């Protein structure tokens, strides 16, 4: 049996019609070698029973899944790229391959990266480097462990081509990635129809998105639907932005086509994790002005949802749309505080105390410039982890007068009942981290001698961390 009883197919996006996508075909690859297969994610959508040959059939040759989309769909969208509007975008090296329900009943997408050229490829080859695929697997795995709402890397298959790239040694190996995500409807999807002056398609996309992903928002009046939708997108996008900040993550390219309306983080190119709390830290070498620097990410996301509000002006009035944007800042602040307390493994006290704790932690990290992930590892559970903190390489910082006020605040908290301080992860001497030097170090043996041992060891360490933090 190729799929399990849990498999539930959907063709919902195809019902939107040809204004929203182009039917395409996948490239034919020279070879198909499975390099990563996410069995945990596969089990959530009924695909864990596929044999390796069946896996390659569907995620290397892209033969349709049972009862699913008969042809892949290259989605159409526009977007602001570094604040410059680009009407020539769309899925240029990927497509929507399938839709299916997970074990919670949510509709999810299986979409690709590196699956070949489409009408939106422009001058690109439609391919993905193997290193790019490896980096996306690492990013999504780490973010998931750290409690960030993210797409999941579902499959990575090496495809046997030699690609020429200007930002890494060439020729380089090729791959095709499949990601599992809640939706690939982007702010740029709405921008396209607003730019083309097709208000009927803006309204159609709005109604489809609400009915499919946010049915509780349905209102009989179109303007009320638009306002409720914008508020909800603001909440979701703000939450993921706050989660990035607490995880110490820099996405790198926060264009409007890389911001989806269901609020998951996705599409990982030049990402980084900060070594220390540095607001001006950037992930992309080409982000010369620091537009998408670590500390500017909330502003970038708010700018993006403001562009979505503009797309809805034909449905709702400006004043209530502007009021709806006011949801963003408090949602960001609330999630930032909630996630920070969670990261420390603490039982929340009250809003005022939690806010003061979070402010004190952030000021300490900025002033001390101690390793970002180290702090959260050392003090997970606060007083319950004092012995571990006293044995840390950062113990001298913790013994200083500058740390004393924060220590006092931490010790006012109890460890959360969900904090598993006896987990093997907290017996380690070092936290699991994902700094750029580590990524390069585990890529080198893959590139030089096809040695994947460090890659698998890192994924095992991330799995241990994810389990310690209670992430499913």
KOLBA-397297 format. One line per field, with one value per residue (C-alpha): residue number from 0; residue in three letters; x, y, z. Coordinates in nm, 4 decimals, padded with zeros to 6 digits. Example, Ala and Ser with C-alpha at 12.3 -4.5 7.8 and 13.67 -1.06 7.14 Angstrom:
k	[0 1] .
r	[ALA SER] .
xx	[01.2300 01.3670] .
yy	[-00.4500 -00.1060] .
zz	[00.7800 00.7140] .
//
This chain:
k	[0 1 2 3 4 5 6 7 8 9 10 11 12 13 14 15 16 17 18 19 20 21 22 23 24 25 26 27 28 29 30 31 32 33 34 35 36 37 38 39 40 41 42 43 44 45 46 47 48 49 50 51 52 53 54 55 56 57 58 59 60 61 62 63 64 65 66 67 68 69 70 71 72 73 74 75 76 77 78 79 80 81 82 83 84 85 86 87 88 89 90 91 92 93 94 95 96 97 98 99 100 101 102 103 104 105 106 107 108 109 110 111 112 113 114 115 116 117 118 119 120 121 122 123 124 125 126 127 128 129 130 131 132 133 134 135 136 137 138 139 140 141 142 143 144 145 146 147 148 149 150 151 152 153 154 155 156 157 158 159 160 161 162 163 164 165 166 167 168 169 170 171 172 173 174 175 176 177 178 179 180 181 182 183 184 185 186 187 188 189 190 191 192 193 194 195 196 197 198 199 200 201 202 203 204 205 206 207 208 209 210 211 212 213 214 215 216 217 218 219 220 221 222 223 224 225 226 227 228 229 230 231 232 233 234 235 236 237 238 239 240 241 242 243 244 245 246 247 248 249 250 251 252 253 254 255 256 257 258 259 260 261 262 263 264 265 266 267 268 269 270 271 272 273 274 275 276 277 278 279 280 281 282 283 284 285 286 287 288 289 290 291 292 293 294 295 296 297 298 299 300 301 302 303 304 305 306 307 308 309 310 311 312 313 314 315 316 317 318 319 320 321 322 323 324 325 326 327 328 329 330 331 332 333 334 335 336 337 338 339 340 341 342 343 344 345 346 347 348 349 350 351 352 353 354 355 356 357 358 359 360 361 362 363 364 365 366 367 368 369 370 371 372 373 374 375 376 377 378 379 380 381 382 383 384 385 386 387 388 389 390 391 392 393 394 395 396 397 398 399 400 401 402 403 404 405 406 407 408 409 410 411 412 413 414 415 416 417 418 419 420 421 422 423 424 425 426 427 428 429 430 431 432 433 434 435 436 437 438 439 440 441 442 443 444 445 446 447 448 449 450 451 452 453 454 455 456 457 458 459 460 461 462 463 464 465 466 467 468 469 470 471] .
r	[UNK UNK UNK UNK UNK UNK UNK UNK UNK UNK UNK UNK UNK UNK UNK UNK UNK UNK UNK UNK UNK UNK UNK UNK UNK UNK UNK UNK UNK UNK UNK UNK UNK UNK UNK UNK UNK UNK UNK UNK UNK UNK UNK UNK UNK UNK UNK UNK UNK UNK UNK UNK UNK UNK UNK UNK UNK UNK UNK UNK UNK UNK UNK UNK UNK UNK UNK UNK UNK UNK UNK UNK UNK UNK UNK UNK UNK UNK UNK UNK UNK UNK UNK UNK UNK UNK UNK UNK UNK UNK UNK UNK UNK UNK UNK UNK UNK UNK UNK UNK UNK UNK UNK UNK UNK UNK UNK UNK UNK UNK UNK UNK UNK UNK UNK UNK UNK UNK UNK UNK UNK UNK UNK UNK UNK UNK UNK UNK UNK UNK UNK UNK UNK UNK UNK UNK UNK UNK UNK UNK UNK UNK UNK UNK UNK UNK UNK UNK UNK UNK UNK UNK UNK UNK UNK UNK UNK UNK UNK UNK UNK UNK UNK UNK UNK UNK UNK UNK UNK UNK UNK UNK UNK UNK UNK UNK UNK UNK UNK UNK UNK UNK UNK UNK UNK UNK UNK UNK UNK UNK UNK UNK UNK UNK UNK UNK UNK UNK UNK UNK UNK UNK UNK UNK UNK UNK UNK UNK UNK UNK UNK UNK UNK UNK UNK UNK UNK UNK UNK UNK UNK UNK UNK UNK UNK UNK UNK UNK UNK UNK UNK UNK UNK UNK UNK UNK UNK UNK UNK UNK UNK UNK UNK UNK UNK UNK UNK UNK UNK UNK UNK UNK UNK UNK UNK UNK UNK UNK UNK UNK UNK UNK UNK UNK UNK UNK UNK UNK UNK UNK UNK UNK UNK UNK UNK UNK UNK UNK UNK UNK UNK UNK UNK UNK UNK UNK UNK UNK UNK UNK UNK UNK UNK UNK UNK UNK UNK UNK UNK UNK UNK UNK UNK UNK UNK UNK UNK UNK UNK UNK UNK UNK UNK UNK UNK UNK UNK UNK UNK UNK UNK UNK UNK UNK UNK UNK UNK UNK UNK UNK UNK UNK UNK UNK UNK UNK UNK UNK UNK UNK UNK UNK UNK UNK UNK UNK UNK UNK UNK UNK UNK UNK UNK UNK UNK UNK UNK UNK UNK UNK UNK UNK UNK UNK UNK UNK UNK UNK UNK UNK UNK UNK UNK UNK UNK UNK UNK UNK UNK UNK UNK UNK UNK UNK UNK UNK UNK UNK UNK UNK UNK UNK UNK UNK UNK UNK UNK UNK UNK UNK UNK UNK UNK UNK UNK UNK UNK UNK UNK UNK UNK UNK UNK UNK UNK UNK UNK UNK UNK UNK UNK UNK UNK UNK UNK UNK UNK UNK UNK UNK UNK UNK UNK UNK UNK UNK UNK UNK UNK UNK UNK UNK UNK UNK UNK UNK UNK UNK UNK UNK UNK UNK UNK UNK UNK UNK UNK UNK UNK UNK UNK UNK UNK UNK UNK UNK UNK UNK UNK UNK UNK UNK] .
xx	[00.0000 00.1704 -00.0029 -00.1425 -00.5037 -00.4227 -00.3636 -00.6284 -00.5792 -00.7095 -00.7162 -00.8483 -00.5985 -00.6635 -01.0219 -00.9098 -00.8522 -00.5824 -00.5535 -00.3748 -00.1232 00.0243 00.0234 00.3835 00.5975 00.8969 01.2457 01.3810 01.6839 01.9974 01.9773 01.7636 01.9394 01.7477 01.9559 01.6849 01.3439 01.1299 00.9480 00.7945 00.6328 00.5381 00.3530 00.1439 00.0042 -00.0113 00.2980 00.5336 00.4564 00.6091 00.9071 01.2204 01.1379 00.7857 00.9282 01.1522 00.8607 00.6628 00.9329 01.2048 01.0020 00.6862 00.4293 00.0993 -00.0005 -00.3277 -00.6327 -00.4230 -00.3343 -00.2912 -00.0336 00.1984 00.0954 00.3481 00.1840 00.1584 00.2525 00.4334 00.6255 00.8432 01.2062 01.4088 01.1225 01.1335 00.8216 00.8788 00.5905 00.7961 00.7895 00.6117 00.7251 01.0393 01.2034 00.9230 00.5588 00.2689 00.2850 00.0078 -00.2291 -00.3352 -00.4780 -00.2574 -00.3456 -00.4989 -00.7238 -00.5277 -00.4849 -00.1140 00.0885 00.3702 00.5692 00.9079 01.2302 01.4658 01.2135 01.2869 01.1944 00.8474 00.7002 00.8306 01.1942 01.3106 01.6792 01.7146 01.7802 01.5045 01.7453 01.8604 02.2135 02.2620 02.4180 02.1082 01.8921 02.1078 02.0911 01.7108 01.6844 01.9073 01.7189 01.3736 01.4831 01.6469 01.3585 01.1032 01.3002 01.3061 00.9291 00.9066 00.6078 00.7969 00.7588 00.9084 01.1702 00.9954 01.2363 01.5781 01.6930 02.0264 01.9673 02.3055 02.3508 02.6416 02.5216 02.7065 02.6548 02.8302 02.8078 02.9696 03.2388 03.1135 03.0217 02.8293 02.5920 02.2163 01.9076 01.5316 01.3629 01.0026 00.8638 00.5477 00.3732 00.0320 -00.0017 00.1949 -00.0493 00.1716 00.1181 00.2612 -00.0268 -00.2675 -00.0310 -00.0337 -00.4074 -00.4070 -00.1273 -00.3168 -00.6330 -00.8336 -01.0437 -01.2585 -00.9539 -00.8435 -01.1897 -01.1815 -00.8437 -00.9577 -01.2701 -01.0842 -00.8177 -01.0721 -01.2889 -00.9880 -00.7594 -00.9570 -01.3255 -01.4014 -01.3377 -01.6211 -01.8501 -02.1432 -02.0255 -01.7147 -01.5601 -01.5977 -01.4295 -01.1376 -01.0885 -01.1072 -00.8636 -00.6092 -00.6235 -00.5625 -00.2723 -00.1192 -00.1456 00.0091 00.2913 00.3708 00.3862 00.6366 00.8469 00.8580 00.9501 01.2458 01.3707 01.3563 01.5242 01.8010 01.7173 01.7684 01.5649 01.7643 01.5150 01.1858 01.0310 00.6519 00.6625 00.8394 00.5660 00.2660 -00.0731 -00.1063 00.1996 00.4586 00.8234 00.9394 01.1802 01.5257 01.8081 02.0832 01.9619 02.1753 02.1482 02.3037 02.6174 02.5347 02.2523 02.3413 02.0496 02.2503 02.3503 02.2557 02.2233 02.2582 02.5849 02.3785 02.1751 02.4152 02.1884 02.0810 01.7159 01.6484 01.8946 01.8042 01.6686 01.4752 01.2762 00.9592 00.9590 01.0075 00.7144 00.4907 00.5854 00.4814 00.1391 00.0832 00.1240 -00.1441 -00.3750 -00.3294 -00.4458 -00.7735 -00.8609 -01.1097 -01.3032 -01.2771 -01.2228 -00.8813 -00.9603 -01.0721 -00.7839 -00.5396 -00.7035 -00.6656 -00.2909 -00.2852 -00.3190 00.0403 00.2416 00.0593 00.0579 00.4339 00.4925 00.2688 00.4309 00.7802 00.7147 00.5371 00.8080 01.0910 00.9415 00.8944 01.2560 01.3680 01.1488 00.9619 00.6113 00.4685 00.3866 00.1910 00.2187 00.4108 00.6635 00.7098 00.7617 01.0268 01.2047 01.2106 01.3420 01.6161 01.7200 01.7370 01.9399 02.1816 02.2343 02.2939 02.5377 02.7290 02.7489 02.7696 02.6795 02.3069 02.2061 02.4395 02.2380 01.9082 02.0751 02.2472 01.9403 01.6630 01.4518 01.6170 01.7214 01.6739 01.9686 02.1995 02.4521 02.4731 02.5149 02.7972 02.9838 02.9313 03.2115 03.0136 03.0221 03.2384 02.9747 02.7079 02.9207 02.9542 02.7620 02.6019 02.4185 02.2964 01.9684 01.8775 01.9630 01.7223 01.4457 01.5107 01.5018 01.1557 01.0271 00.9655 01.0471 00.7481 00.5781 00.6484 01.0243 01.2004 01.5237 01.6227 01.6308 01.9590 01.9890 02.0429 02.3173 02.5274 02.8090 02.7177 02.3867 02.2964 02.3669 02.3559 02.6059 02.7353 03.0745 02.9065 02.7039 03.0171 03.2020 02.9413 02.9067 03.2798 03.2956 02.9827 03.1393 03.4846 03.4185 03.0413 03.0585 02.7181 02.8045 02.8284 02.4997 02.3199 02.4877 02.3653 02.0109 02.0252 02.1359 01.8508 01.6050 01.7293 01.6841 01.3382 01.2369 01.3792 01.1689 00.8565 00.8150 00.6272] .
yy	[00.0000 00.3245 00.5511 00.4871 00.5124 00.8608 00.9994 01.2539 01.4251 01.7642 01.9566 02.2790 02.5266 02.4011 02.5162 02.8811 02.8660 02.9493 03.3166 03.1973 02.9445 02.7702 02.3940 02.2785 01.9664 01.8765 01.8540 01.5080 01.4553 01.2551 01.0703 01.0612 00.9864 01.0418 01.2579 01.3451 01.1962 01.3452 01.0414 01.2345 01.4844 01.2064 01.0235 01.3354 01.3242 00.9474 00.9121 00.7364 00.3971 00.4851 00.2736 00.4580 00.3771 00.5151 00.8201 00.8897 00.8319 01.1098 01.3471 01.2928 01.2289 01.3996 01.1498 01.2575 01.1294 00.9307 01.1491 01.4651 01.7398 01.5839 01.8454 02.0616 02.4270 02.7106 02.9819 03.3377 03.6314 03.9642 04.1237 04.3956 04.2837 04.5032 04.7555 04.7621 04.6303 04.3409 04.2340 03.9535 03.7057 03.3747 03.0179 03.0148 02.7002 02.5395 02.4466 02.3290 01.9512 01.8293 01.9248 01.7023 01.7052 01.6409 01.4541 01.7743 01.8229 02.1213 02.1593 02.1538 02.2055 01.9959 02.2392 02.2213 02.4118 02.3219 02.1202 02.2853 02.5813 02.7338 03.0322 03.2440 03.1305 03.4344 03.3612 03.1091 02.7378 02.6377 02.4317 02.4214 02.3533 02.0602 02.2962 02.5168 02.2126 02.1037 02.4541 02.4582 02.1222 02.2539 02.5833 02.4295 02.1566 02.4044 02.6508 02.3784 02.2681 02.6289 02.6605 02.8704 02.8245 02.7082 02.5031 02.1559 02.0201 01.7053 01.5569 01.6328 01.4377 01.4844 01.5096 01.4607 01.7873 02.0312 02.3838 02.7098 02.9694 03.2968 03.2773 02.9360 02.7241 02.5967 02.3618 02.2441 01.9570 01.9860 01.8828 01.9095 01.9956 01.9371 02.1411 02.0861 02.4080 02.5348 02.7547 02.9194 03.2088 03.5132 03.8828 03.8990 03.6787 03.9602 04.2247 04.0698 04.1134 04.4607 04.5613 04.4123 04.5943 04.2744 04.3450 04.0416 03.8171 03.9966 03.9236 03.5654 03.5000 03.6644 03.4501 03.1312 03.1979 03.2676 02.9651 02.7356 02.8506 03.0845 02.9830 03.1432 03.4824 03.4554 03.7568 03.8173 04.1682 04.1720 04.4720 04.3016 03.9906 04.1989 04.3718 04.0470 03.8869 04.1670 04.1582 03.7848 03.8056 04.0785 03.8530 03.5560 03.7438 03.9324 03.6060 03.4461 03.7626 03.7525 03.3842 03.4616 03.7248 03.4938 03.2168 03.4571 03.3934 03.6169 03.5202 03.7386 03.8129 03.9448 04.0415 04.0436 03.7282 03.5552 03.6416 03.4126 03.5013 03.1975 03.3060 03.0332 03.1096 02.9600 02.9834 02.9869 03.1383 03.3376 03.2735 03.3006 03.2615 03.5440 03.4544 03.7316 03.9813 04.2261 04.4201 04.5110 04.1517 04.0620 03.7271 03.8264 03.9635 04.1664 04.3384 04.6310 04.8731 04.6233 04.6500 04.2970 04.2947 04.0965 04.3924 04.5339 04.2200 04.3267 04.6568 04.4704 04.2415 04.5342 04.7061 04.3903 04.3586 04.7271 04.6370 04.3704 04.6351 04.8382 04.5407 04.5351 04.9013 04.8037 04.5960 04.7995 05.1643 05.3024 05.4007 05.0559 04.8932 05.1244 05.0397 04.6680 04.7170 04.8258 04.4600 04.3930 04.5636 04.4204 04.0733 04.0983 04.2130 03.9457 03.6645 03.7938 03.7892 03.4528 03.2884 03.4301 03.2861 02.9549 02.9592 02.9906 02.6990 02.9082 02.9229 03.2674 03.4958 03.7998 04.0331 04.3035 04.0626 03.8732 04.1960 04.3135 03.9778 03.9840 04.3407 04.2508 03.9441 04.1436 04.4238 04.1750 03.9894 04.3156 04.4512 04.1329 04.0074 03.6546 03.3673 03.3939 03.0268 02.9600 03.1868 03.0078 02.6692 02.7643 02.9153 02.6885 02.6418 02.9379 02.8416 02.4732 02.5035 02.7072 02.4237 02.3885 02.7646 02.7650 02.5126 02.7070 02.8766 03.1930 03.1420 03.4516 03.6674 03.5160 03.5882 03.9564 04.2403 04.3230 03.9895 04.0117 04.1978 03.9504 03.6557 03.7917 03.8205 03.4704 03.3213 03.4687 03.2134 02.8427 02.6013 02.5286 02.1924 02.1195 02.1812 01.8451 01.9360 01.5701 01.5293 01.4090 01.7351 01.9279 01.6878 01.8128 02.0566 02.2663 02.3736 02.2731 02.5714 02.6433 02.9204 02.9744 02.8236 02.5005 02.4860 02.5282 02.2678 01.9991 02.0888 02.0540 01.6716 01.6361 01.8460 01.6902 01.3202 01.2706 01.2162 01.2892 01.1847 01.5378 01.6340 01.3384 01.3980 01.7566 01.6491 01.3969 01.6736 01.8949 01.6094 01.5724 01.9450 01.9410 01.6536 01.8320 02.1383 01.9258 02.0072 01.7371] .
zz	[00.0000 -00.1137 00.1392 00.4861 00.6021 00.7383 00.3883 00.2832 -00.0511 -00.1608 -00.4867 -00.3346 -00.4791 -00.8313 -00.7992 -00.7966 -01.1726 -01.4228 -01.3237 -01.0117 -01.1469 -01.4484 -01.4910 -01.5357 -01.5509 -01.3383 -01.4821 -01.5606 -01.3408 -01.4155 -01.0859 -00.7713 -00.4428 -00.1203 00.1128 00.3648 00.4313 00.7081 00.8452 01.1329 00.8970 00.6548 00.9327 00.9989 00.6425 00.5827 00.3637 00.6045 00.4477 00.1102 00.0166 -00.0931 -00.4563 -00.4124 -00.2364 -00.5356 -00.7731 -00.6065 -00.4810 -00.7420 -01.0564 -00.9269 -01.0400 -00.8793 -00.5384 -00.5317 -00.5796 -00.5753 -00.8231 -01.1660 -01.2685 -01.0570 -01.0279 -01.0563 -00.8491 -00.9764 -00.7554 -00.7484 -00.4670 -00.3251 -00.3219 -00.0883 -00.1171 -00.5004 -00.6707 -00.9097 -01.1382 -01.2953 -01.0096 -00.9574 -00.8910 -01.1016 -00.9671 -00.7738 -00.7810 -00.5684 -00.6058 -00.3753 -00.0970 00.1904 00.5414 00.8423 01.1596 01.2998 00.9959 00.8628 00.4888 00.4011 00.0846 -00.0524 -00.2635 -00.4301 -00.4695 -00.7550 -00.9576 -01.2938 -01.5083 -01.5257 -01.7131 -01.4225 -01.4294 -01.6240 -01.6951 -01.4121 -01.4539 -01.2100 -01.0034 -00.6392 -00.5255 -00.2917 -00.0407 -00.0570 00.0108 00.3044 00.4510 00.4287 00.6048 00.8840 00.9161 00.9354 01.1762 01.4125 01.4012 01.4643 01.7719 01.8959 01.8734 01.5563 01.3244 01.0185 00.7056 00.7370 00.5014 00.3813 00.1275 -00.0177 -00.3220 -00.4981 -00.8722 -01.0387 -01.2284 -01.2096 -01.1472 -01.1961 -00.9249 -00.8546 -00.4743 -00.4163 -00.5832 -00.9213 -01.0679 -00.7655 -00.6969 -00.7469 -00.5535 -00.5364 -00.2068 -00.1038 00.1831 00.3863 00.4827 00.5851 00.2770 -00.0041 -00.0458 -00.0057 00.0410 -00.3106 -00.4321 -00.3433 -00.4771 -00.8227 -00.8688 -00.7165 -00.9574 -01.2543 -01.1415 -01.1041 -00.7938 -00.8620 -00.8211 -00.5050 -00.3643 -00.4912 -00.3304 -00.0068 00.0157 -00.0734 00.1891 00.4632 00.3814 00.3516 00.6330 00.8607 00.8410 01.1788 01.0153 00.7652 00.7659 00.5319 00.4532 00.2232 00.3978 00.7363 00.5948 00.4671 00.8028 00.9996 00.7563 00.7795 01.1593 01.1608 00.9152 01.1317 01.4364 01.2624 01.0922 01.4130 01.6069 01.3714 01.3774 01.7573 01.7444 01.5153 01.7560 02.0568 01.8569 01.7502 01.3854 01.0827 00.7766 00.5435 00.2642 00.3985 00.0672 00.0378 -00.1739 00.1164 00.3672 00.3593 00.4983 00.7267 00.9228 00.8789 00.8220 00.4918 00.1976 00.3534 00.1516 00.3267 00.6822 00.9965 01.3728 01.5718 01.7730 02.0222 02.0536 01.7775 01.6214 01.3096 01.2307 00.8716 00.6969 00.3317 00.1939 -00.0532 00.2222 00.2150 00.4030 00.6697 00.5643 00.6879 00.9778 01.2882 01.4844 01.1885 01.1117 01.2987 01.1074 00.7785 00.8513 00.9466 00.6208 00.4380 00.6020 00.5253 00.1583 00.2058 00.3509 00.0328 -00.1740 00.0199 -00.0393 -00.3094 -00.0555 00.2658 00.3538 00.4429 00.8020 00.9274 00.7399 00.9137 01.2445 01.1680 01.1254 01.4881 01.5844 01.4769 01.7535 02.0571 01.8988 01.8478 02.2061 02.3577 02.1614 02.2303 02.6042 02.5978 02.3898 02.5986 02.9167 02.7332 02.6120 02.9723 03.0796 03.3341 03.4726 03.3845 03.6777 03.5632 03.2681 03.4554 03.6093 03.2847 03.0948 03.3421 03.3224 02.9450 02.9387 03.1861 02.9850 02.6623 02.8179 02.9730 02.6451 02.4610 02.7182 02.7958 02.4356 02.5726 02.3370 02.2673 02.2818 02.5735 02.8033 02.7404 02.7823 03.1073 03.2716 03.1423 03.4549 03.6345 03.9899 03.9077 03.6681 03.8908 03.9172 03.5400 03.5013 03.7582 03.5444 03.2213 03.0249 03.1001 03.4787 03.5350 03.3672 03.5908 03.8984 03.8074 03.9679 03.6356 03.6355 03.9971 03.9233 03.6495 03.8728 04.1317 03.8753 03.7413 04.0881 04.1485 03.8944 03.9164 03.6381 03.4174 03.4820 03.1147 03.1539 03.1501 03.3280 03.3588 02.9824 02.8348 02.6420 02.9661 03.0691 02.7789 02.8346 02.5296 02.3755 02.0229 01.7977 01.4266 01.3578 01.0074 01.0850 01.1929 00.8733 00.6634 00.8720 00.8136 00.4439 00.3752 00.4113 00.1961 -00.0794 -00.0538 00.0053 00.0183 00.3931 00.5469 00.9029 01.0478 00.8836 01.0391 01.3747 01.3758 01.2907 01.5762 01.8152 01.6969 01.7472 02.1037 02.1648 02.0104 02.2357 02.5415 02.4647 02.4158 02.0482 01.8574] .
//
